[in-house]
Amino acid sequence: MPQKKSIYSIKPYRWDMPVMIVIALGLLIAGLNLPTLKLTKVIFFTNTYSIWDGVWELWKSNHIGLAVIIFFFSIMFPCVKLIGLLFVWFVPLEPEGRKRFLYWSGILGKWSMLDVFIVAILVILIKTRDIADANAQIGIYFFACAIMLSIAATMMIEKMVTLKDGTTE
């Protein structure tokens, strides 16, 4: 039975990984709270939405299924994943459990980019229909950077703990 070790105990000189994860967490929090989409209707009426606002508006307008999906994949999962990466980095785990967590984090993490695509499609659709003017705002860029850093951190940690023969440390 393999001995439980933390990645930190295996690679104590890799201080860059926990720093990258903490930066991604900060970017995620900012991206969820900053405006991601600005709609201007007939010049006078402007609405600005963050991801939190979008989920809440969907919930209030009875689009519960969509609100739950966006809440799970854009808010809950990225937060849990980043906290989980810190956990995997510092807490001694069996290599197989760590490998399984990193594998599923890598697969599910890509779904978190769904928000970025939704905002891009909304901006294009609204602009082409001349209903209103839509512009992506700073929050979507913070969110996208957080998700990309999260994906990169997962891949780097996974590569770090996997040996050339496919086994884990």
Beta strands, then each sheet from edge to edge (+ up, - down):
strand 1: 37-41
strand 2: 45-49
strand 3: 133-136
sheet 1: 2+ 1- 3+
end
